[in-house]
Amino acid sequence: PLIAAVGTNCSILPHMMSNSASWFLFIGLAAVVLAEGFNAPFAMATVPIALVCFSALQFFGQYVFFRDDSLSLLRETATTSKIPLLYGISLNKEDIEFYESAQQILTANGFKPGDFILSLYDFPAIVYVMNAKSPGQSWYISWPERDELNSVYFKKASLNSSDRLFVVLSGRNQNQVVEPHMQAALTDIRPRRKFVRIGTLPHPRKPDFKVYIYADQSSL
């Protein structure tokens, strides 16, 4: 995973540099001190043993039990026959229910495979699950500090007036509206469109959030 993360913004890189490196150094120094202090060369064997154990704990902890912005891998036992691109793929029950509900809302409002879906941050997979296309780039991050960059990508998105565009956003329950900075960014999509909300779903992983699905009014 570390090699695969090189060249990306994956959080494993700073994690390894800031945390794991110090643990590896501590284990190595401890082995040397034990070997010299107790005249026990076999103590050096603690280095590879400890490294194997530590790596195994890291792997199972970060990629099985406490995965980034996802549920435990052990919970991914649910499947669906309603979404062709998910045939044979196991996910957790919450994600399956979300994708099935999202598909029902999109299809009821004229979505067809090959249409455009703009999904901000939380659900980049929905573009692929629905066999859609993402305008501009494959993944948009909805943090306010990324608004300027998102605006650049939106302006470069190659859409025709006849292209159908759907938008998937998330917002907090307490105000029941999409965060203002996300709404403002949508005005940079050309040609400019008027979006209407076609559905609201519970967020499969964040109980204090809702997921809002929008469609271009002219395509309804």
C-alpha positions as CSV (number, residue, x, y, z in Angstrom):
1,P,0.0,0.0,0.0
2,L,2.8,2.4,0.7
3,I,4.3,2.0,-2.8
4,A,0.9,2.3,-4.4
5,A,0.4,5.6,-2.5
6,V,3.5,7.2,-3.8
7,G,2.6,10.2,-6.0
8,T,-0.9,10.6,-4.5
9,N,-2.3,12.5,-1.6
10,C,-3.1,9.3,0.3
11,S,-2.9,9.9,4.0
12,I,-0.8,6.8,4.5
13,L,2.3,8.7,3.4
14,P,2.4,11.3,6.2
15,H,1.2,8.6,8.6
16,M,4.1,6.4,7.8
17,M,6.6,9.3,8.0
18,S,5.3,10.8,11.2
19,N,4.3,7.7,13.2
20,S,5.6,4.4,11.9
21,A,9.2,5.5,11.3
22,S,9.7,6.3,15.0
23,W,8.3,2.9,16.0
24,F,10.7,1.1,13.6
25,L,13.6,3.1,15.1
26,F,12.6,2.3,18.6
27,I,12.3,-1.4,17.9
28,G,15.8,-1.5,16.3
29,L,17.4,0.4,19.2
30,A,15.7,-1.8,21.7
31,A,17.1,-4.9,20.0
32,V,20.6,-3.5,20.0
33,V,20.5,-2.6,23.7
34,L,19.2,-6.0,24.6
35,A,21.8,-7.7,22.6
36,E,24.7,-5.7,24.0
37,G,23.4,-5.3,27.6
38,F,22.5,-8.9,28.2
39,N,25.0,-10.5,25.9
40,A,22.1,-12.1,24.1
41,P,22.6,-12.0,20.3
42,F,19.3,-13.8,19.8
43,A,17.6,-10.5,20.9
44,M,18.4,-9.2,17.4
45,A,15.8,-11.6,16.2
46,T,13.2,-9.3,17.8
47,V,13.7,-6.8,15.0
48,P,12.2,-8.9,12.1
49,I,9.7,-10.5,14.5
50,A,8.5,-7.2,15.8
51,L,8.4,-5.6,12.4
52,V,6.3,-8.4,11.0
53,C,3.9,-8.2,14.0
54,F,3.7,-4.4,13.8
55,S,3.1,-4.5,10.0
56,A,0.4,-7.1,10.5
57,L,-1.3,-5.0,13.2
58,Q,-1.1,-1.9,10.9
59,F,-2.6,-3.7,8.0
60,F,-5.5,-5.3,9.8
61,G,-6.1,-2.1,11.8
62,Q,-6.1,0.3,8.9
63,Y,-7.4,-1.8,6.0
64,V,-9.8,-4.2,7.7
65,F,-11.2,-2.8,10.9
66,F,-10.7,1.0,10.8
67,R,-10.6,1.9,7.1
68,D,-10.6,5.5,6.0
69,D,-14.1,6.9,5.8
70,S,-15.6,3.4,5.6
71,L,-16.9,0.6,7.7
72,S,-15.1,-2.6,8.7
73,L,-14.2,-4.9,5.8
74,L,-15.8,-7.7,7.9
75,R,-19.2,-6.1,7.4
76,E,-19.0,-6.2,3.6
77,T,-21.2,-9.2,3.1
78,A,-24.2,-7.7,1.4
79,T,-24.7,-8.0,-2.4
80,T,-27.3,-6.7,-4.8
81,S,-28.9,-7.9,-8.1
82,K,-30.4,-4.6,-8.9
83,I,-27.3,-2.8,-10.1
84,P,-25.4,-4.6,-12.9
85,L,-22.0,-3.1,-12.2
86,L,-22.1,-4.4,-8.6
87,Y,-22.8,-8.1,-9.6
88,G,-20.4,-10.3,-7.6
89,I,-19.2,-7.4,-5.4
90,S,-19.8,-7.5,-1.6
91,L,-20.4,-4.2,0.3
92,N,-21.8,-3.3,3.6
93,K,-25.5,-3.2,4.0
94,E,-25.7,0.6,4.4
95,D,-23.8,1.2,1.1
96,I,-25.9,-1.3,-0.8
97,E,-29.2,0.3,0.4
98,F,-27.8,3.8,-0.5
99,Y,-26.8,2.8,-4.0
100,E,-30.1,1.0,-4.7
101,S,-32.1,4.0,-3.4
102,A,-30.0,6.5,-5.4
103,Q,-30.5,4.4,-8.5
104,Q,-34.2,4.4,-8.0
105,I,-34.3,8.2,-7.6
106,L,-32.1,8.8,-10.6
107,T,-33.9,6.4,-12.9
108,A,-37.3,7.8,-12.0
109,N,-36.0,11.2,-13.1
110,G,-34.8,10.2,-16.5
111,F,-31.2,9.1,-15.8
112,K,-29.7,6.8,-18.3
113,P,-26.3,5.1,-18.4
114,G,-23.7,7.4,-19.9
115,D,-25.3,10.6,-18.4
116,F,-23.2,12.9,-16.3
117,I,-23.1,12.7,-12.5
118,L,-21.2,15.2,-10.4
119,S,-20.4,13.7,-7.1
120,L,-18.6,15.8,-4.5
121,Y,-16.2,14.1,-2.2
122,D,-18.3,11.5,-0.3
123,F,-19.5,9.4,-3.1
124,P,-17.1,9.3,-6.1
125,A,-18.0,5.6,-6.5
126,I,-21.6,6.5,-7.4
127,V,-20.4,7.7,-10.8
128,Y,-19.0,4.3,-11.7
129,V,-21.8,2.3,-9.9
130,M,-24.4,4.0,-12.1
131,N,-22.3,3.7,-15.2
132,A,-22.3,7.4,-15.6
133,K,-19.6,10.0,-16.5
134,S,-18.1,12.7,-14.3
135,P,-17.7,16.2,-15.8
136,G,-14.2,17.6,-15.8
137,Q,-12.5,15.1,-13.6
138,S,-13.3,11.9,-11.6
139,W,-13.3,13.2,-8.0
140,Y,-14.3,16.6,-6.6
141,I,-13.6,17.4,-3.0
142,S,-16.3,19.5,-1.3
143,W,-14.1,21.2,1.3
144,P,-14.4,25.1,1.2
145,E,-10.7,25.5,0.6
146,R,-11.1,23.5,-2.6
147,D,-13.8,25.8,-4.0
148,E,-11.3,27.7,-6.2
149,L,-9.9,24.6,-7.7
150,N,-13.3,23.0,-8.2
151,S,-14.4,26.2,-10.0
152,V,-11.5,25.8,-12.5
153,Y,-12.5,22.2,-13.2
154,F,-16.1,23.1,-13.6
155,K,-15.3,25.8,-16.1
156,K,-13.2,23.3,-18.1
157,A,-15.9,20.6,-18.0
158,S,-16.9,19.8,-21.6
159,L,-20.7,19.6,-21.5
160,N,-23.2,20.3,-24.2
161,S,-26.6,21.8,-23.6
162,S,-28.2,18.5,-24.5
163,D,-26.1,16.6,-21.9
164,R,-28.1,15.5,-18.8
165,L,-26.3,16.3,-15.5
166,F,-27.2,15.1,-12.1
167,V,-25.5,16.2,-8.8
168,V,-24.9,14.3,-5.6
169,L,-24.1,16.5,-2.6
170,S,-24.1,16.0,1.2
171,G,-25.1,18.4,3.9
172,R,-25.9,18.4,7.7
173,N,-29.3,17.5,9.0
174,Q,-29.7,20.5,11.2
175,N,-30.2,23.0,8.3
176,Q,-31.5,20.5,5.7
177,V,-29.8,22.5,2.9
178,V,-26.6,21.9,1.0
179,E,-23.7,23.8,2.3
180,P,-23.6,27.3,0.6
181,H,-20.0,26.9,-0.8
182,M,-21.1,23.8,-2.7
183,Q,-24.1,25.5,-4.2
184,A,-22.0,28.5,-5.2
185,A,-19.5,26.2,-7.0
186,L,-22.2,24.8,-9.3
187,T,-22.8,28.2,-10.9
188,D,-19.4,27.7,-12.7
189,I,-20.7,24.8,-14.8
190,R,-21.3,25.8,-18.4
191,P,-23.8,26.1,-19.9
192,R,-25.4,27.4,-16.7
193,R,-28.2,25.2,-15.5
194,K,-31.0,25.4,-12.9
195,F,-30.9,22.5,-10.5
196,V,-33.8,21.1,-8.6
197,R,-33.7,18.6,-5.8
198,I,-35.2,15.2,-6.8
199,G,-34.4,13.2,-3.7
200,T,-32.9,13.1,-0.2
201,L,-31.3,10.0,1.3
202,P,-29.7,9.3,4.7
203,H,-26.0,9.3,4.6
204,P,-24.8,5.6,4.9
205,R,-21.9,6.5,7.2
206,K,-22.5,9.9,8.8
207,P,-25.7,10.0,10.9
208,D,-25.7,13.9,11.1
209,F,-25.6,14.2,7.3
210,K,-28.1,13.9,4.5
211,V,-27.4,13.1,0.8
212,Y,-29.1,15.4,-1.7
213,I,-29.6,14.5,-5.3
214,Y,-30.2,17.2,-7.9
215,A,-31.1,17.2,-11.6
216,D,-30.9,19.8,-14.3
217,Q,-34.5,21.1,-14.5
218,S,-34.4,21.3,-18.3
219,S,-33.8,17.6,-18.6
220,L,-36.7,16.5,-16.5
